[in-house]
Amino acid sequence: MQNDSQSFKDGFLWGGACAANQCEGAWNEGGKGISTADLVPYRPEKVSANIADMDVSYEEALRYMDPSFAGNFPKRRGNDFYHRYKEDIALMAEMGFKVFRMSIAWSRIFPTGYENEPNEAGLAFYDRVFDELQLHHIEPLVTLSHYEMPAAIAFKNNGWESRGTIELFLRFAKTVFLRYRDRVRWWIPFNEINMVRTSVYVGGGCFRSRSTMPLESLQYQITHHQLLASAQCVKLARRFMPEAHVGCMIARLETYPMTCSPNDVLRAQQENQMNFFYTDVALRGCYPGFARRYFRDRQIEFAVEPQDEKILAQGVADFAGFSYYMSYLASCKEGKEKNAGNLVASEVNPYLAVSAWKWPIDPVGLRITLNRMWDRYRMPLFVLENGLGAFDRPDVDGRVHDPYRIDYLRRHIAEMRNAIGDGVDVLGYTMWGPIDLVSQGTCQMSKRYGFVYVDADDEGHGSYKRLRKDSFYWYQKVIETNGKELE
């Protein structure tokens, strides 16, 4: 039977993604409160050793909260989107964006998280951003929690360790749902909700030293509270915005067995299952059996209240979103050489090249993960992040040539198209970092993802002028042809 399905459907949502804490800057303007992300310093000694260090201790955070403390905190600057959003959105429109995935900084709406009334200046800023997107016919896709929260909640509640944080988050969610319900149709409660397995501070606003729980129990206590909050966000959205789409999101860690040994195959299966645990709960409304065994075998215990099962069951998400940067390997043998990754290190895959940051490059893995998720959920999928961090430098004429980025994205988009040909329902593709921003893991500006170069360095020096890279014009053609032209 002839099949013409291997193409992107009409209305496919092409665009890009960013996070408030990595691009906005203006950390102390417009009534904004200090966030947990504002307390993460640039640590060049860790970067030079290829170590992503995102954690901040309680004692460090107290020092960094002092206005007189002198330090380099790049996420307080971002790429200055707060002041340049009109210019940046115009550049996205020039590329032909259909959708822009962004986040709303919780501390810009509720500076400490405990206020009874929101900060009107913060709400008005996002009004202006949505006005500009509407002017250019770009749909906003909004993440509510993208690796930041008001620092006051971290200090008082130890972040998401406390069940009381759910109520504070739902107040924030309800406020922005009501304010923007006629402007925003696409929502994600939590970015990469599994991040808490890497850092309880980044993923959960939690200071490890302030908790008496064993680490794994703490990680899943935080996760449980976030899953409850996510489910209740879905219910709130359906109440106030019946036509809205509310999804869930994980960092997809597609894991292969190192060998065909049954033990390695089982290990890879278990790694994939625990990666899918988060979306299983969000899309099926209950804890899967494999997770219950995982908790039992590892003696992981956390507080669950009798009504929680009902809350999860009543707040099932509409679609599954995920980030995909690389694949991983699982082995039962210890001591093997490992590659760096965006969340975890992995054994070296000899069949794959690596980026400048030693992240494996595996376009076929995107097709594999799209098929795996489609087979598992039979729900629409959204590729919410995919991109290449690289060292980009303008030439003497002020041009930025980045063929490596074009090659990376071309190959991944081609495999996404192959997955669509396999029958997978893909809603859209928002590549990570359309305009250079501050790296989440290393706080670098010099680790660049964008189609647009930002003239700024890791210390904040530079004009912050925007320059179109070669990939800008390539992506423009991809969108114009709805993915038919990838060369």
Secondary structure, DSSP 8 states (H G I E B T S, - for coil): -----SS--TT-EEEEE--HHHHT--TTSTT---BSGGG----HHHHHTT-------HHHHHHHHSTT-----GGGTTT-HHHHHHHHHHHHHHHT-SEEEEE--HHHHSSSS--SS--HHHHHHHHHHHHHHHHTT-EEEEEEESS--BHHHHHHH-GGGSTHHHHHHHHHHHHHHHHHTTT--EEEEETTGGGGGT-HHHHH---GGG--S-HHHHHHHHHHHHHHHHHHHHHHHHHH-TT-EEEEEEE--EEEESSS-HHHHHHHHHHHHHHHHHHHHHHHSS--HHHHHHHHHTT------TTHHHHHHT---SEEEEE-S-EEEE-S--S--EE--SSS-EE--TT--B-TT--B--HHHHHHHHHHHHHHH-S-EEEEE----B-----TTS-B--HHHHHHHHHHHHHHHHHHHTT--EEEEEEE-SB----TTT--SSSB--SEEE---TTS-S---EEEBHHHHHHHHHHHTTTS---
